[in-house]
């Protein structure tokens, strides 16, 4: 039941269709030629950017800090080979064999690090002592210098006791209180040691002063393996060779590395060897998403084609619609190459987007055409009528959908900007193909087959009829259901954890979780860059005071700066120890009785303090033991003790000599693979800061980021990058959605020239979005960085359905009833979109799974709002609108071929009529279409 509804686009689209029909073969040849040129251009010039850095705006503050870090330290992250065993003895040989194999494959791997060789640093260990410790060491060496020069008889117990007694006898100014205390301490150590040696178990306790703790620690260090969990878990760090020719970066090196691990695993079945690290996780993600996208594209294209055949009751028109879509996709590749020049890890999804959304235009066009074919014998007349009637809705839907994507260009997130430009342009090209190439193909095929009955599209009018008998009741019921579902929005949440997007069971993700939870070798840490050692060490101390920081890593403290003060002392120590013997000579033993008398003289000098009383008791115990012990055993015990005491001293002196290199520690003393990770190209130092909590818990990450920045506002690193990028991506999608809504409202107003109709067209979008978010909350399906792309997609889908329904509404008079072609087209386009994106739910990549799941729910909600709520509202609004012709029905059953002939004669189409005769003006036709 036609109204005098005219669109600004009706005449231009009718003219465009006539031009396509005048030259159908040149039009198709031109389309195919452009597709071939576009594909050739794509093959030669289209690139891939697989780094997450390519998704970020290089002008954003946090990304500039990351770029500054890359310029200083490079953009390579560590791959991590993880070895698990029951003990250190099981793990270390595996680490060594893996490391040796990786070093041999220097074409694929570099900067291999499984242990830190500290032998050169050990030789300069005295540089790490304080000046006070060095002075104490030098004083001790001065005291034992006669022994060093060969007078080992000074280690005779009688001589040692006599010397101490002589110093205790000194009085007056010549001996300070500190010197007397040191002498008393020396005698106490000797008495304790001698008492232990003469005891029943005969254990040895050193009488020599304790060496500084750092000396004792460094003396035991040769190399330090990267072990944790008490040696049961070890790692090998390495970096991969560049692989710019593959979308999944590092595929060649990672494949070779996994093969090498598999070979070594067979030789060490008692251990478990795995592979993780950022490059590995990103490669696994890229390969999984690439494979999933390919399968989803093939599956969705197949599913869409099957839906067409079922929905249109034939094969040829769905096939022509799919062919026009494929041509548009080929054009889109050329457009991408010229407009952007590359694809990134977000924009690679554009093919699925175009299949899911771009096919809608051809569906609406074919459905309307087949409806008009049932009332006219002329294909050109039906095609021009299709362009004039549903063409404005198709173009408006395409423009609004493209705007939904183009508005992403105003966001800060480069990945979303590029996806928006690519998808928006692709949508417009799909619309262009539907309005030019598709009518040319249909005309070429159908013009010679006019005697054959046109396929009958799926008729769902019977399903919807009961809903229009009581529109107010339907409105109240659906509004109440929508309100209840919308309450679930209070439970909707956003999951920032990128590990939850990875494929299930992925080894690299499992191992990364293990490193985070059970060890201190996680690859997730903040980074602070300092211009010099003093600045970095000051920051290190402040970082360690933060509640959220577990530990830090740096090598700046391995390079002391006070060489001018320490160097001369160390050089003197080295000279004093230059001529040490390899073994101490035999030291003569005094008779036990003579030793006892020497000890007794020392006893008489111990008065005045609690310490002196304690030493006096110990000496008495030693004398008592000497008296009661058999003489032969006494001689043997004293001889053994003196030998062990001399050997102990000589060993300590040798340790000092091995650490007394006067040259200061330098970067060359450390493994290059370690230095490159902590010292930049311009000599700046790097500090790694590890979180105490789970870095993937957003509250913990926010606290960690805030506290780290309180110490160093210019800190960067993967946790900070992920934190900022995740928030920016979410904010960018939200901003793009609001911008798109404003722009779409303007486009709808220009199309309908009415605010009321524009708001009606937006109703399925608004209600569908409420229902979708409510269901996501009720089903506990979170939003995440992968499925947030549903916002511009739902905008396009919801608006497209609403535009076609409102155009259908304006073509009618009387009480509104959804026309068969519009209802069928809305159903089929929604189903094709659900098939197109729902195919992602079979992907192993959980991010793509969530995208398919959320979009399927969203499209279902928009479909419900489009076919139930909006038609019921428009039917209720027009309940009193007068009919133009009471005898005319807004919807008729599709006629049989004999009835079609009867209808054509009724419409004035006789067998001899010219095919190009113009239709009668304002002629009423069946199925509620305008004959303009």
Secondary structure, DSSP 8 states (H G I E B T S, - for coil): -------TTHHHHHHHHHHHHHTHHHHHHHHHHHHHHHHHHHHHH-EEE--GGGGS-TTSHHHHHHHHHHHHH-S---EEEEEE-SSHHHHHHHHHHHHHHHHH-TTTEEEEESEEE-HHHHTTGGGGS-HHHHHHHHHHHHHTHHHHTT-GGGGSHHHHHHHHHHHHH--GGGS-HHHHHHHHHHHHHHHHHHHHHHSSS------S----HHHHHHHT-SEEE-EETTTTEEEEEEEE---TTSSSTTHHHHHHHHHHHHHHHHH-TTSEEEEEEHHHHHHHHHHHHHHHHHHHHHHHHHHHHHHHHHHHTSSHHHHHHHHHHHHHHHHHHHHHHHHTSEEETTGGGHHHHIIIIIHHHHHHHHHHHHHHHTT-S-HHHHHHHHHHHTHHHHHHHHHHHHHHHHGGGGSS-HHHHHHHHHHHHHHHHHHHHHHHHHHHHHHHHHTT-TTS--------HHHHHHHHHTHHHHHHHHHHHHHHHHGGGGG--EE--GGGGS-TT-HHHHHHHHHHHH-S--S--EEEEESSHHHHHHHHHHHHTSTTEEEEE-SGGGS-S-HHHHHHHHHHHHHHTTT--SS--------HHHHHHHHHHHHHT--SSHHHHHHHHHHHHHHHHHHHS-HHHHHHHHHHHHHHHHHHHHHHHHHHHHT---S---GGGS-HHHHHHHB-TTS-EEEEEEESS-TTSHHHHHHHHHHHHHH-TT-EEHHHHHHHHHHHHHHHHHHHHHHHHHHHHHHHHHHHS-HHHHHHHHHHHHHHHHHHHHHHHHTT--EETTGGGHHHHHHHHHHHHHHHHHHHHHT--SS----HHHHHHHHHHHHHHHHHHHGGGG-S-HHHHHHHHHHHHHHHHHHHIIIIIIHHHHHHHTTT---S-TT--S------HHHHHHHHHHTT--TTS-TT----TT-B-GGG-B--
